Amino acid sequence: MIYSPESITTKYECVLDGTTWTLANISFKDMFFATAAATAKALDINTVTSCIVDNVDIQEEVEDAIRVQGASTSVIFSNYPKRHLNGYPFLVDNATPSTRVIFDDHTITAAGEVNLATGTGIPSVKGRSLFATAAGTTITNFTEGTEGQVIVLRASDTRIITDNDTITLESAVNFTMEAGDTLTLIRKAASNEWEEISRVIASPFGITKTVTVELDTADIIALNGTPIELVAAQGADTLIEFVGAVFVLDFSGGALAEPSEPDDLAIEYDNGSGTQIVTFDSTAFIEAAADFTEVVGSQSMAGVAAATNVNKNIALINIGNDYTVGSSTSTMTVKITYRVHELGL
């Protein structure tokens, strides 16, 4: 049965076929909404003033089952079906919905996310899975969660999530979320704790990263005149900080040789023409007659004009003469760990 907008008040069971509601002061309570088309909206609220949606059920297969659009104001949702907690059956097409759409006492963003309360360290996550958080009180727990509930937090500003007895984070370290970062947590059954599933860091700055670079035999013996890039330049106003490197020699065919020791390996900015970051005596490594490893750490560098190293790559170079190959077919792997800093110059 399909009811027209004029006939809907409260406490009716209703199957709605794509109708757009444009009335004022309307309520939907204890109702079921469905639609004939899987891509249509089961409940489409358009330019509605003072609308209450309480204890409604939505057809499972509907994409973006509820939509609020236009200049809708004071649209309040409560008691949304728990089976939709981890789905995305809600869409807000509204330029400024945060003060207009309220979901279980939370306001809703234009992306359909709940605005997480900022004035408390134990905000409620009742009834939803997607949350947006602005700057606010450090979070130590989440209330009104349910067993198995998955929540995704997206930061629009800095906010700290603490690792403690009720929130278990990666490496047992607090997470200072910055704009654009996301954190996914699940409510565990046995302990009633929230446990981190994953996180995404939006900004590359200050994050420790490790990359792997492979060198074949020809690359190794030509390092004096042809440096190998380890980390590409990161853009204007950025500086790459070298943290450390692991060198792995995969021995094959015979040993390499240094024609005029020491022919040391070095890591330098700007393809070997900038500041030297670190160097090490590589005789034992290069001339090894078996698989070999070398671990190199960072060291202090003398101050230089910023332009010397800003927005420059870092590369591996042989600061002596080229190695000689003989019968060697050995290869090298470099695992380099680094951070990128935005300098604000």
C-alpha positions as CSV (number, residue, x, y, z in Angstrom):
1,M,0.0,0.0,0.0
2,I,1.3,3.5,-0.9
3,Y,0.2,6.5,1.2
4,S,0.2,10.0,-0.2
5,P,2.0,12.7,1.8
6,E,-1.3,14.1,3.0
7,S,-2.4,10.9,4.6
8,I,0.8,10.2,6.6
9,T,0.8,11.3,10.2
10,T,2.1,8.7,12.8
11,K,1.9,5.0,13.6
12,Y,1.3,3.8,10.1
13,E,3.1,0.9,8.4
14,C,4.1,2.3,5.1
15,V,5.8,1.2,1.8
16,L,6.9,4.3,0.0
17,D,7.8,4.3,-3.7
18,G,10.2,7.2,-4.3
19,T,7.9,9.9,-2.9
20,T,9.6,13.1,-1.9
21,W,8.1,14.7,1.2
22,T,7.8,18.5,1.2
23,L,5.6,19.1,4.1
24,A,6.1,21.0,7.3
25,N,5.7,19.6,10.8
26,I,5.5,16.0,9.8
27,S,6.4,12.8,11.8
28,F,7.2,9.3,10.8
29,K,6.9,6.8,13.6
30,D,6.9,3.0,13.8
31,M,7.0,2.6,10.0
32,F,8.7,0.5,7.2
33,F,10.0,2.2,4.1
34,A,10.9,0.5,0.8
35,T,11.2,1.4,-2.8
36,A,10.8,-0.4,-6.1
37,A,14.2,0.7,-7.4
38,A,17.4,-0.3,-5.6
39,T,19.1,3.0,-6.4
40,A,16.1,5.2,-5.3
41,K,15.6,6.6,-1.9
42,A,13.1,4.9,0.4
43,L,12.6,8.1,2.3
44,D,13.5,11.3,0.6
45,I,13.0,14.4,2.8
46,N,13.1,17.6,0.7
47,T,12.7,21.1,2.1
48,V,10.9,19.9,5.2
49,T,10.6,22.0,8.4
50,S,10.3,20.3,11.8
51,C,10.4,16.6,10.8
52,I,10.7,13.7,13.3
53,V,11.6,10.2,12.2
54,D,11.3,7.8,15.1
55,N,11.7,4.0,15.0
56,V,11.5,3.5,11.3
57,D,12.8,0.4,9.4
58,I,14.4,0.6,6.0
59,Q,14.5,-1.9,3.1
60,E,17.9,-3.7,3.2
61,E,18.9,-3.4,-0.4
62,V,18.3,0.3,-0.8
63,E,21.3,2.5,-1.6
64,D,21.4,5.7,0.6
65,A,18.0,4.6,2.0
66,I,17.3,8.0,3.6
67,R,18.1,11.3,2.1
68,V,17.7,14.8,3.5
69,Q,18.0,17.6,1.0
70,G,17.1,21.1,0.1
71,A,16.6,23.6,2.9
72,S,15.3,21.1,5.4
73,T,15.5,22.3,9.0
74,S,15.1,20.6,12.3
75,V,15.0,17.0,11.0
76,I,15.4,14.7,14.0
77,F,16.1,10.9,13.8
78,S,15.9,8.5,16.7
79,N,16.0,4.7,17.3
80,Y,17.4,3.9,13.9
81,P,17.6,0.1,13.2
82,K,20.7,-1.5,14.7
83,R,21.2,-3.7,11.6
84,H,22.2,-0.6,9.7
85,L,24.9,0.4,12.1
86,N,27.7,-0.7,9.8
87,G,26.1,0.2,6.5
88,Y,25.8,3.6,4.8
89,P,22.0,4.0,4.3
90,F,22.0,7.7,4.8
91,L,22.7,10.7,2.6
92,V,22.5,14.4,3.3
93,D,22.3,16.6,0.3
94,N,22.3,19.9,2.1
95,A,24.8,22.8,2.0
96,T,24.7,23.4,5.8
97,P,23.2,20.3,7.4
98,S,25.2,20.3,10.7
99,T,22.7,22.5,12.5
100,R,19.7,21.1,10.7
101,V,19.8,17.3,10.9
102,I,20.0,15.6,14.2
103,F,20.6,11.8,14.6
104,D,20.2,10.2,18.0
105,D,21.2,13.5,19.6
106,H,24.1,14.0,17.1
107,T,24.2,16.5,14.3
108,I,25.0,15.1,10.8
109,T,27.6,16.4,8.3
110,A,27.1,16.8,4.6
111,A,28.9,13.5,4.1
112,G,26.3,11.7,6.3
113,E,28.8,11.4,9.2
114,V,27.7,12.1,12.8
115,N,29.4,15.0,14.4
116,L,31.2,13.5,17.5
117,A,30.7,15.6,20.7
118,T,33.7,17.8,21.3
119,G,33.1,18.9,24.9
120,T,33.5,15.4,26.5
121,G,36.3,12.8,26.6
122,I,33.7,10.0,26.5
123,P,31.4,10.8,23.5
124,S,28.4,8.7,22.5
125,V,28.6,6.5,19.4
126,K,25.0,5.4,19.6
127,G,23.3,4.2,16.4
128,R,25.9,5.1,13.8
129,S,29.3,4.0,12.3
130,L,30.7,7.1,10.6
131,F,31.8,10.0,12.8
132,A,33.4,13.3,12.1
133,T,35.4,15.0,14.9
134,A,36.6,18.5,15.3
135,A,39.1,19.8,17.9
136,G,37.9,18.8,21.3
137,T,38.5,17.1,24.6
138,T,41.0,14.2,24.5
139,I,39.0,11.0,24.0
140,T,39.4,8.2,26.6
141,N,36.4,6.0,25.8
142,F,33.2,5.9,23.8
143,T,29.8,5.4,25.3
144,E,26.6,3.7,24.1
145,G,28.5,1.3,21.8
146,T,27.3,-2.2,21.1
147,E,29.1,-5.5,20.8
148,G,30.7,-5.9,17.3
149,Q,30.0,-2.3,16.4
150,V,32.6,-0.8,14.0
151,I,33.1,3.0,14.1
152,V,35.1,5.2,11.7
153,L,36.4,8.5,13.0
154,R,37.4,11.2,10.5
155,A,39.2,14.3,11.9
156,S,38.6,17.8,10.7
157,D,41.1,19.2,13.2
158,T,43.5,18.0,15.9
159,R,42.1,15.6,18.5
160,I,43.8,13.0,20.7
161,I,42.6,9.4,21.1
162,T,44.2,7.8,24.1
163,D,45.5,4.2,24.4
164,N,44.2,2.9,27.7
165,D,42.1,0.1,29.3
166,T,39.1,0.9,27.2
167,I,40.8,1.8,23.8
168,T,43.5,-0.4,22.4
169,L,45.6,1.4,19.8
170,E,48.4,0.3,17.5
171,S,51.7,0.0,19.4
172,A,49.9,1.1,22.6
173,V,50.6,4.8,21.8
174,N,48.1,7.7,21.8
175,F,46.9,8.8,18.4
176,T,46.9,12.5,17.7
177,M,44.5,12.8,14.8
178,E,45.0,15.7,12.4
179,A,42.7,17.0,9.7
180,G,41.9,14.3,7.2
181,D,43.1,11.4,9.4
182,T,40.8,8.4,9.9
183,L,40.7,5.8,12.7
184,T,38.6,2.6,12.6
185,L,37.7,0.8,15.8
186,I,35.6,-2.3,16.8
187,R,33.9,-2.9,20.1
188,K,35.1,-6.3,21.4
189,A,32.6,-8.6,23.0
190,A,34.6,-10.2,25.9
191,S,36.2,-7.0,27.3
192,N,33.8,-4.3,26.1
193,E,37.0,-2.5,24.9
194,W,37.4,-0.7,21.6
195,E,40.3,-2.1,19.5
196,E,42.0,-0.4,16.5
197,I,41.4,-2.1,13.1
198,S,43.2,0.5,10.9
199,R,44.1,4.1,10.5
200,V,44.9,6.4,7.5
201,I,47.2,9.3,7.9
202,A,46.3,12.2,5.6
203,S,49.4,14.2,5.9
204,P,52.8,12.7,4.9
205,F,54.7,15.1,7.1
206,G,56.5,13.8,10.2
207,I,55.5,10.2,9.5
208,T,58.3,7.6,9.6
209,K,58.4,5.6,6.3
210,T,60.5,2.8,4.9
211,V,61.1,2.2,1.2
212,T,63.1,-0.5,-0.6
213,V,65.5,0.1,-3.5
214,E,67.0,-2.6,-5.6
215,L,70.4,-2.3,-7.3
216,D,71.7,-4.8,-9.9
217,T,75.4,-5.5,-10.4
218,A,75.7,-2.8,-13.1
219,D,74.1,-0.2,-10.7
220,I,76.6,-1.2,-7.9
221,I,79.8,-0.9,-10.0
222,A,78.7,2.5,-11.5
223,L,77.8,4.2,-8.2
224,N,80.7,6.6,-8.4
225,G,79.4,8.3,-11.5
226,T,75.8,7.3,-11.4
227,P,74.1,7.8,-8.0
228,I,70.9,5.8,-7.3
229,E,68.0,7.8,-5.9
230,L,66.7,6.4,-2.6
231,V,63.9,8.9,-1.9
232,A,62.5,11.4,-4.4
233,A,62.3,15.1,-3.7
234,Q,59.0,15.8,-1.8
235,G,58.1,19.2,-3.1
236,A,58.5,22.9,-2.2
237,D,59.3,23.7,1.4
238,T,60.1,20.1,2.3
239,L,63.2,18.5,3.8
240,I,63.8,14.7,3.9
241,E,65.2,13.5,7.3
242,F,67.3,10.4,7.0
243,V,66.6,8.0,9.9
244,G,68.5,4.9,9.0
245,A,69.2,2.3,6.3
246,V,69.7,-1.5,6.1
247,F,72.0,-2.7,3.3
248,V,71.7,-6.2,2.0
249,L,74.3,-7.8,-0.4
250,D,72.8,-10.8,-2.2
251,F,76.1,-12.6,-3.1
252,S,76.3,-14.4,-6.4
253,G,79.1,-15.5,-8.8
254,G,82.1,-14.0,-7.0
255,A,83.1,-11.1,-4.8
256,L,83.1,-7.4,-5.9
257,A,86.4,-5.5,-5.3
258,E,87.5,-2.0,-4.3
259,P,90.3,-0.9,-6.6
260,S,91.5,1.8,-4.3
261,E,90.3,1.4,-0.7
262,P,88.5,3.1,0.9
263,D,85.7,3.5,-1.8
264,D,83.0,4.3,0.8
265,L,79.3,4.4,0.2
266,A,77.5,7.6,1.2
267,I,74.0,8.9,1.3
268,E,73.7,12.5,0.1
269,Y,71.2,15.1,-0.9
270,D,70.6,16.2,-4.5
271,N,71.9,13.2,-6.3
272,G,75.2,13.3,-4.5
273,S,75.9,17.0,-5.1
274,G,74.3,18.3,-1.9
275,T,75.1,17.8,1.7
276,Q,76.5,14.4,2.8
277,I,74.1,12.8,5.2
278,V,76.0,9.7,6.2
279,T,79.0,7.6,5.0
280,F,80.4,4.3,6.1
281,D,83.4,2.1,5.4
282,S,82.0,-0.4,2.9
283,T,85.0,-2.6,2.3
284,A,83.7,-5.5,4.3
285,F,80.3,-5.2,2.8
286,I,81.3,-4.8,-0.9
287,E,84.1,-7.5,-0.8
288,A,82.1,-10.0,1.1
289,A,82.2,-13.5,-0.3
290,A,78.8,-14.4,1.1
291,D,75.5,-12.8,1.7
292,F,76.1,-9.7,3.9
293,T,74.2,-7.0,5.8
294,E,75.1,-3.6,7.1
295,V,73.0,-1.3,9.3
296,V,73.6,2.4,9.1
297,G,72.2,5.0,11.4
298,S,71.8,8.8,11.2
299,Q,74.3,11.3,12.4
300,S,74.6,15.0,13.1
301,M,75.0,17.3,10.1
302,A,76.5,20.7,10.1
303,G,74.1,23.6,9.4
304,V,73.8,24.8,5.8
305,A,71.7,27.3,3.9
306,A,68.1,25.9,3.6
307,A,68.2,26.0,-0.2
308,T,71.0,23.5,-0.3
309,N,68.8,20.6,0.8
310,V,65.2,21.8,0.7
311,N,63.1,20.0,-2.0
312,K,66.1,17.7,-2.9
313,N,66.1,14.0,-3.2
314,I,68.5,11.7,-1.3
315,A,70.7,9.3,-3.2
316,L,73.3,6.5,-2.7
317,I,76.8,7.2,-4.1
318,N,80.3,5.7,-4.0
319,I,82.6,8.6,-3.0
320,G,85.7,6.7,-4.2
321,N,86.4,4.9,-7.5
322,D,84.1,2.5,-9.2
323,Y,84.0,-1.1,-7.8
324,T,85.3,-3.8,-10.1
325,V,83.0,-6.7,-10.9
326,G,85.2,-9.7,-11.9
327,S,82.8,-12.7,-12.1
328,S,80.3,-11.2,-9.6
329,T,76.6,-11.1,-10.3
330,S,75.8,-9.9,-6.8
331,T,72.9,-7.5,-6.2
332,M,72.1,-5.0,-3.4
333,T,69.0,-4.1,-1.5
334,V,68.7,-0.8,0.4
335,K,65.9,-0.4,2.9
336,I,65.9,3.3,3.8
337,T,63.8,4.8,6.6
338,Y,63.0,8.5,6.6
339,R,60.7,11.3,7.5
340,V,59.5,14.3,5.5
341,H,59.2,17.7,7.2
342,E,57.3,20.8,6.0
343,L,59.5,23.7,7.0
344,G,57.2,26.7,6.8
345,L,59.8,28.9,5.0
